[in-house]
């Protein structure tokens, strides 16, 4: 049997480990940042033709934007990047923009509706009906939105804000 002094040190070590784990959980909850732009984790990138730009990659995807004021934008668009650096939302390709709000909590609820589409669909009336979905953080500070994982990507923020300035329903930016 181990001496009493040794048993105490094991017990103290366990207490320290538990405090460290609890502290890291509390720190995660305090440092989780939802505002800004989010890009799906599993984006499928395609290389542009070498004659256009050998360094350019593009992806048809969905970008999320959360403002400080509780507003949200869901943008279906093409994103351009060069060598791992996101450059912009493509202005030469179509976009589908939905805007709404979220309750500011995680887990929480997002409510949004379609307000703009580059190419109108025959018979479609805008703004579209409200949609509701759940929003939550997962491991590695990913957001779970409509069954997909998103990672924070601030490099797209300026391009998203420029697009939203042109959408009257998203005047809140």
C-alpha positions in Angstrom: 0.0 0.0 0.0 1.3 3.5 -0.8 2.2 5.8 2.0 -0.4 8.4 3.1 1.6 11.3 1.7 1.7 9.6 -1.7 -2.1 9.1 -1.7 -2.7 12.7 -0.9 -0.5 13.8 -3.8 -2.6 11.6 -6.2 -5.8 13.1 -4.8 -4.4 16.6 -5.1 -3.3 15.9 -8.7 -6.9 14.7 -9.5 -8.3 17.9 -8.0 -5.9 20.0 -10.1 -6.9 18.1 -13.3 -10.6 18.5 -12.5 -10.2 22.2 -11.9 -8.2 22.6 -15.1 -10.9 20.8 -17.1 -13.7 22.9 -15.5 -11.7 26.1 -16.1 -11.1 25.2 -19.8 -14.9 24.5 -20.2 -15.7 27.9 -18.6 -13.0 29.6 -20.8 -14.5 28.1 -23.9 -17.9 29.4 -23.1 -16.5 32.9 -22.5 -14.3 33.1 -25.6 -16.8 31.6 -28.2 -17.2 34.3 -30.8 -20.3 34.1 -33.0 -20.2 37.5 -34.7 -18.6 37.7 -38.1 -18.5 35.4 -41.1 -18.6 31.6 -41.2 -17.7 29.2 -44.0 -18.6 25.5 -44.1 -15.9 23.1 -42.9 -16.3 20.8 -46.0 -16.1 23.3 -48.8 -15.2 21.7 -52.2 -12.7 23.9 -53.9 -12.1 23.8 -57.7 -9.0 25.3 -59.5 -9.6 28.0 -62.0 -8.2 27.4 -65.5 -4.4 28.3 -65.6 -5.1 30.8 -68.3 -7.4 32.7 -65.9 -5.4 32.5 -62.7 -3.3 29.4 -61.8 -3.5 30.4 -58.0 -7.3 30.9 -57.9 -9.7 28.4 -56.4 -13.5 28.8 -56.3 -16.3 27.1 -54.4 -20.1 27.3 -54.7 -21.1 27.4 -51.0 -23.1 29.1 -48.3 -21.6 31.8 -46.1 -23.2 32.8 -42.7 -22.8 36.3 -41.2 -23.8 37.3 -37.7 -23.8 41.0 -36.7 -23.3 42.4 -33.2 -26.9 43.5 -33.1 -28.4 40.0 -33.4 -29.0 40.0 -37.2 -28.0 37.2 -39.5 -27.4 36.8 -43.2 -27.3 33.5 -45.1 -25.7 33.9 -48.5 -25.4 31.3 -51.2 -22.6 32.3 -53.5 -19.3 31.6 -55.0 -16.2 32.3 -52.9 -12.8 32.9 -54.4 -9.5 32.2 -52.6 -5.8 32.3 -53.5 -3.4 29.9 -51.8 -5.5 29.5 -48.6 -6.4 33.2 -48.4 -10.0 34.1 -49.0 -10.3 37.0 -51.3 -13.9 37.8 -51.9 -17.4 36.7 -52.7 -17.5 36.4 -56.5 -19.5 39.4 -57.9 -19.7 37.8 -61.4 -21.7 34.8 -60.1 -25.2 34.7 -58.8 -26.1 35.1 -55.1 -29.1 34.2 -53.0 -29.4 36.3 -49.9 -31.5 35.6 -46.8 -31.6 37.8 -43.8 -33.1 37.6 -40.3 -32.2 37.5 -36.7 -31.0 35.2 -34.0 -31.7 35.2 -30.2 -28.0 35.7 -29.3 -27.8 32.5 -27.3 -25.9 29.3 -27.9 -27.5 26.9 -28.4 -30.1 29.2 -29.9 -32.5 29.8 -32.7 -32.1 31.6 -36.0 -35.0 33.0 -38.0 -34.4 34.1 -41.6 -36.1 34.5 -45.0 -35.1 35.0 -48.6 -34.9 38.6 -49.6 -32.7 38.7 -52.8 -31.8 36.4 -55.7 -29.6 37.4 -58.6 -31.8 35.5 -61.1 -35.4 35.7 -60.1 -37.5 32.5 -60.2 -40.8 32.7 -62.1 -43.7 33.2 -59.6 -41.5 33.6 -56.6 -42.5 36.5 -54.2 -39.9 38.2 -52.1 -39.4 38.3 -49.2 -40.0 34.6 -48.8 -41.5 32.8 -45.9 -39.7 32.7 -42.5 -37.5 29.7 -41.8 -36.4 28.7 -38.3 -33.4 26.6 -37.4 -31.2 25.8 -34.4 -27.7 27.1 -33.9 -25.1 25.7 -31.6 -21.3 25.4 -31.0 -19.6 22.1 -31.3 -16.1 20.9 -30.7 -13.2 23.0 -32.1 -15.5 26.1 -31.9 -17.5 25.1 -35.0 -21.1 26.3 -35.5 -23.7 23.7 -36.3 -26.3 25.3 -38.7 -28.9 23.2 -40.5 -26.9 20.0 -40.0 -23.6 21.5 -41.4 -20.5 22.5 -39.5 -19.1 26.1 -40.1 -15.8 27.6 -39.1 -15.2 31.3 -38.3 -13.6 33.0 -41.3 -13.1 36.8 -40.8 -11.3 37.2 -44.1 -14.7 37.2 -45.9 -16.2 39.9 -43.6 -15.6 42.9 -45.8 -16.8 41.2 -48.9 -20.0 40.1 -47.2 -20.7 43.6 -45.8 -20.3 45.1 -49.3 -22.8 42.7 -50.7 -25.3 43.3 -47.8 -25.1 47.1 -48.3 -26.7 46.5 -51.7 -29.6 44.6 -50.2 -32.2 47.0 -48.8 -33.6 44.4 -46.4 -30.1 44.0 -44.9 -29.7 47.7 -44.2 -28.6 46.8 -40.7 -25.3 45.5 -42.2 
